[in-house]
Amino acid sequence: MDDYDISEWDRVFAVNVTAPLLLSVGLKSILNPNAVIINMVSTDGQKGSFSSISYAASKAALINLTDSLAINLGYDEKKIRVTAVCPGWVKTFDENDPASSEMVPFISRSTGSQLCPLGRFAEPKEIANVVSFLLSDKASFISGGFIPVHGGYSSVSFDLYAESGRNFDGYHPEEAVRIQKEKMSQ
C-alpha cells in the first residue's frame, strides 16, 4: 500500500465507471423505447481486494451506477431498463499456462474452480446466455440490480470452507507467487 499507484485507480475508474456512465447518457437519445443497457460487474465488486483495489472498488461503483441509471432511465419516458451481469471467474485462459492471461492471476486459476461450489469456471457462452436473456422480452421487468453468474462462488465463506477440511488440490502458492513476482519484475 505504501507505493500505491493512484494513476492506476484513475485509469480503472475511467474504463469501468466513467465510460459506462458517458455511454448510457450519451446514447440515451438514440436508444429505442424499452431499450436495455447491461453493465458487466464482478464478484470483486462485492468484497474488498488485496491485489486489485481499484478494480474491486470500480465494480462496486458500477453496481451502484447501474441502480442509479435504472432509476433515472426507468422513470424517463423511454422506460429504458438498466441492469448488470455479475460473473465470477470465467474460463478465458489455459489453466495449465501461467502466461495465458493477465486478467486472472495464476494463483486464482489454480484454486478458483475448487472454491466454486459447481467446481469449475464459467464458460464465456454461459455469460452470453444470461446477457441474451436480459435483452429478451422474457426479462422485461428486470431493471436495476445484477444477475449473479458465478456458480455459487459468492455464497462461499472461505474460513468455513477451510474449516470443512476440504483441501486445495491444485493450490500451489509457491509456484504462483514466483510467477507473479517474475511478471512484476519485468
PyMOL commands that set and color helices and strands:
alter all, ss='L'
color gray80, all
select helices_A, chain A and resi 6-30+43-46+53-74+106-115+124-135+137-139+153-155+158-163+173-185
alter helices_A, ss='H'
color red, helices_A
select strands_A, chain A and resi 36-40+81-87+146-149
alter strands_A, ss='S'
color yellow, strands_A
deselect
rebuild
show_as cartoon
